[in-house]
């Protein structure tokens, strides 16, 4: 009975570790993007890049590049 209990606890621990690894990868991906969104979402009076004609497109492109680079990095490390 003790061995069955240990086996069950081991299986639960393995499942929890996989879930935590997935959550960590999603957090590592979206925390920098959330920071950038929060930083550029502030109401600045004089912030040069926000007055640029294509600022929203540039910001979206930078966020997409960060996301793609992080996903490629995670895939190469076989974390994802």
HUBELZI-V836188 format. One record per backbone hydrogen bond with DSSP energy under -1.0 kcal/mol. CO is the residue of the C=O (numbers start at 1). NH is the residue of the N-H. Records with the same first field share a line. If there is no record, write none. Layout:
CO = NH ; NH
This chain:
1 = 5
2 = 6
3 = 7
4 = 8
5 = 9
6 = 10
7 = 11
8 = 12
9 = 13
10 = 14
11 = 15
12 = 16
13 = 17
14 = 18
15 = 19
16 = 20
17 = 21
18 = 22
19 = 23
20 = 24
21 = 25
22 = 26
23 = 27
24 = 28
25 = 29
26 = 30
27 = 31
30 = 34
31 = 35
32 = 36
33 = 37
34 = 38
35 = 39
36 = 40
37 = 41
42 = 44
47 = 50
48 = 51
52 = 55
54 = 58
55 = 59
56 = 60
57 = 61
58 = 62
59 = 63
60 = 64
61 = 65
62 = 66
63 = 67
64 = 68
65 = 69
66 = 70
67 = 71
68 = 72
69 = 73
70 = 74
71 = 75
72 = 76
73 = 77
74 = 79
